[in-house]
Amino acid sequence: MLNPKIETALNNQITKEEFSSRLYLSMAIWCEVNGYPGAADFLYKHSDEERMHLMKMIHYVNNRRGFAHLFAIEEPQSEYASLLDVFTQVLKHEESITEYINDIYGLTVEERDYSTGNFLQWFITEQIEEESLISTILNKIKLVGNDKAGMFHIDKELSEMSIKNTGVE
């Protein structure tokens, strides 16, 4: 049976994962409307991945005889100044998700819930990969600055990245 403190923390994380999916969906829409189809593809895919994280967490809570809840979520931001702004916000958001997951992991140690701690290892590894990927993309965007040809190539690369990673985790 799932510890009530852990269940509450996981339910809060479910809300954060759902918000992440909607945030990346909103960002993808902005990119699509503003002439970045590759970035849009990448972020639509990223939105799907966040939904899969949400589902993974819901099933875990329910399988541990807890009760997963869906709470109201805030409306995500929909306007951005540039592609640099979009990916700066993505990195900031991923860093906050990493912090939340680490906090839950710390709670599992305090509460001696080693099964949930083990479950969270997948998310911890995923966050390391996400932050690294987004940092790399952000560095490339910063490198090209306002060069339109450079931005075109970055957008194309983002599209290729979304095609390569067709397996949603």
N, C-alpha and C positions, 0 to 999 in steps of 0.2 A: 504494500500500500504506500502511496506517495505521501511524504511528509507535508503537512498543510503549508508550512512556510515555503517549501520548495515549489509546491503546486501554485501558490500565489505568484512567486517569482517567475515561474514558467508561463503562467497566464499573462503576466505583464510583458514577457518577452514575445509571446504570440502576437500581442498587439503591436509591438515594435516591428516584428517581421511583416505583419500585414501592412503597416504604414510604409515600410521600406519598399514593398512591392508597388504600392500606389505612388510613392515618391518617384521611383524610377520610371513608372509608366508616364507620369506627368512630365518628367524630363525628356522621355522619348518623344512625346507629343511635341514639346517645344522644339526639339532637334529636327523632327520631320517637317514642321511648319517653317523652320528657319533655314532650310537648305542643307541639312546634315543628315542625309539618309543612312549613312553608315553608322553614325553615332546613334541614330534612332533605332536601327536594328540591334545594335549592341545593348542599348538600354531596355528595349522591349524584352530581349532575352534575359537581361539581368532582372527585370521585373518578374518574369516567369520563375527564375531561380529562387528569388525571395519567397514567392508563393510556395514553392516546394519546401523551403526551409520551414515555413509556417505549418505546412501539412505534416512534416516530419515531427515537429514539436507537438502538434495537436494529437497525433497518434500515440506519441510517447506518453503524454499525460493520461490519455484515456486508457492505454494498455496497462498503466501502473495503477489502475483503479482510482484515478483522479477524475476531474471533470474539466475539460478544456472549455474556456469561455471566449466569446468574441465580444469585445467592448467597442464602444464608439471610438472612432479615430478622427484626428483633425484633418482638415483639407490640406493636401500638400501644396507647396509653392509651385507656381506655374509660369512665372516669368523669370528670365535670366538675362544677364547682360551680354553673355558670350558663351562659346563652348568652353573656354577656360573657366568661367564662372560655374558652369554645369558640373565639370569634373572636380573643381575645388570643393563644391558642395557634396559630391559623391564621396570624396575622401573623408571629409569632415563627418559625414553621416556614418560611414563604415567604421571610423575610429570610435564613434559613440556606441555603435552596436558591439564592437569588441569590448569596450569597457563594461557594458551591461552583462555580456556573457561571462566575462571574468568575474564580475560581482556574484553572479549566480553560482559559478563554480566555487568561489570562496565560501558561499553559503552551504554548498553541498559538503565541503570539508568540515565546516563548523557543525553541521547536523549529522555528520557521518553517513551521508547518503552516497555511497560509493558507486552505486548503479547509475544514478543521475550524473555524477561526476564523469563517469566513463562515457555516458551518452553525450555529454557536452564536449568531449575531446574532439569529436568530428567538427563541431561548430567552431571551436578554437582554431583548429587547423584551417578551416575554411576562411576564417577572418584574416589569418596571416596571408593566405593566398590572395584574398580580395584586396587588402590594403596594398600589397606589393604590385598587383596588376594595375590598380587605379593610380598609384604613384608613378608607375612607368608611363602610363597614358598621359598623365598630367605633366610629367617632365617633357614629353615630346611636344605637347601643345605649347608649353612655355618656350621650348627651343625654337619653334617656328614663328612665334609671336604673331604678328598681323600679316604674315606672308600668305597670300591666298593660295598659291600653288602648294605650299607646305600644308596648309589646312585641308586642301583637297586630298592630299596623300594620306594624312592622318585619318580623315573620314573614310577613305577607301580601306585603310588598314583595319579600322574598327568594324567595318562591314565584314571583312574577311575573318576577323576574330569571332564574330557572331556566327558565321557559317561553320568554322572549325569546331566550335564548342556546341554542337547540336544536342548533346546528351545533357538534359537538365538534371542537376543533382538536387 
